[in-house]
Amino acid sequence: MADPIDLTTDVQAYALGTLAEWIKGYTVPEEGPQQKYTLRAVGEDDRSIDVQVETCDPFPSDPKVFRIWLEVEAL
């Protein structure tokens, strides 16, 4: 049987990779401005990603960078 710590690390890396792949793109809101999401970096420890967010229209904004942390816990 796999070590629970190693399995948790594997699940966390998989989830973070999936999030990093899917977060890139544009929002399509029913109301309000459209926003563009750009992946800036994946943490070396597979626990965080940095995402740049900017409003596209009707008035472009300065990009802001956010760090998203992911924590996985075995139940």
One Martini backbone bead per residue (centre of mass of N, CA, C, O) as a GRO file, in nm:
protein
   75
    1MET     BB    1   0.099   0.034   0.019
    2ALA     BB    2   0.077   0.357   0.008
    3ASP     BB    3   0.197   0.634   0.123
    4PRO     BB    4   0.007   0.892   0.240
    5ILE     BB    5   0.208   1.122   0.183
    6ASP     BB    6   0.266   1.059  -0.115
    7LEU     BB    7  -0.030   1.066  -0.209
    8THR     BB    8  -0.086   1.359  -0.129
    9THR     BB    9   0.129   1.480  -0.314
   10ASP     BB   10   0.012   1.369  -0.578
   11VAL     BB   11  -0.268   1.502  -0.556
   12GLN     BB   12  -0.168   1.793  -0.537
   13ALA     BB   13  -0.014   1.804  -0.807
   14TYR     BB   14  -0.257   1.734  -0.985
   15ALA     BB   15  -0.448   1.965  -0.898
   16LEU     BB   16  -0.257   2.198  -0.970
   17GLY     BB   17  -0.220   2.128  -1.271
   18THR     BB   18  -0.519   2.156  -1.343
   19LEU     BB   19  -0.557   2.448  -1.254
   20ALA     BB   20  -0.334   2.571  -1.435
   21GLU     BB   21  -0.470   2.484  -1.704
   22TRP     BB   22  -0.775   2.612  -1.651
   23ILE     BB   23  -0.722   2.928  -1.575
   24LYS     BB   24  -0.678   2.997  -1.854
   25GLY     BB   25  -0.827   3.305  -1.969
   26TYR     BB   26  -1.171   3.397  -2.000
   27THR     BB   27  -1.433   3.569  -1.908
   28VAL     BB   28  -1.817   3.540  -1.921
   29PRO     BB   29  -2.009   3.770  -1.828
   30GLU     BB   30  -2.327   3.894  -1.786
   31GLU     BB   31  -2.187   4.103  -1.599
   32GLY     BB   32  -1.953   4.304  -1.668
   33PRO     BB   33  -1.629   4.261  -1.701
   34GLN     BB   34  -1.376   4.131  -1.862
   35GLN     BB   35  -1.135   3.867  -1.788
   36LYS     BB   36  -0.787   3.792  -1.760
   37TYR     BB   37  -0.606   3.480  -1.733
   38THR     BB   38  -0.263   3.427  -1.616
   39LEU     BB   39  -0.003   3.222  -1.597
   40ARG     BB   40   0.305   3.268  -1.417
   41ALA     BB   41   0.330   3.032  -1.181
   42VAL     BB   42   0.482   2.744  -1.031
   43GLY     BB   43   0.543   2.599  -0.758
   44GLU     BB   44   0.800   2.395  -0.651
   45ASP     BB   45   0.594   2.250  -0.425
   46ASP     BB   46   0.298   2.211  -0.539
   47ARG     BB   47   0.106   2.464  -0.378
   48SER     BB   48   0.129   2.696  -0.609
   49ILE     BB   49  -0.003   2.984  -0.787
   50ASP     BB   50   0.040   3.237  -1.033
   51VAL     BB   51  -0.194   3.504  -1.112
   52GLN     BB   52  -0.306   3.703  -1.374
   53VAL     BB   53  -0.524   3.997  -1.358
   54GLU     BB   54  -0.741   4.150  -1.615
   55THR     BB   55  -0.912   4.401  -1.748
   56CYS     BB   56  -1.047   4.452  -2.075
   57ASP     BB   57  -1.359   4.542  -2.058
   58PRO     BB   58  -1.402   4.863  -2.135
   59PHE     BB   59  -1.157   4.905  -1.914
   60PRO     BB   60  -0.851   4.871  -1.875
   61SER     BB   61  -0.622   4.721  -1.652
   62ASP     BB   62  -0.409   4.661  -1.426
   63PRO     BB   63  -0.226   4.414  -1.340
   64LYS     BB   64  -0.277   4.136  -1.117
   65VAL     BB   65  -0.128   3.938  -0.859
   66PHE     BB   66  -0.192   3.597  -0.758
   67ARG     BB   67  -0.201   3.361  -0.492
   68ILE     BB   68  -0.259   3.009  -0.505
   69TRP     BB   69  -0.353   2.781  -0.264
   70LEU     BB   70  -0.294   2.428  -0.200
   71GLU     BB   71  -0.474   2.184  -0.001
   72VAL     BB   72  -0.417   1.849   0.107
   73GLU     BB   73  -0.631   1.599   0.268
   74ALA     BB   74  -0.658   1.320   0.432
   75LEU     BB   75  -0.954   1.119   0.535
   0.00000   0.00000   0.00000
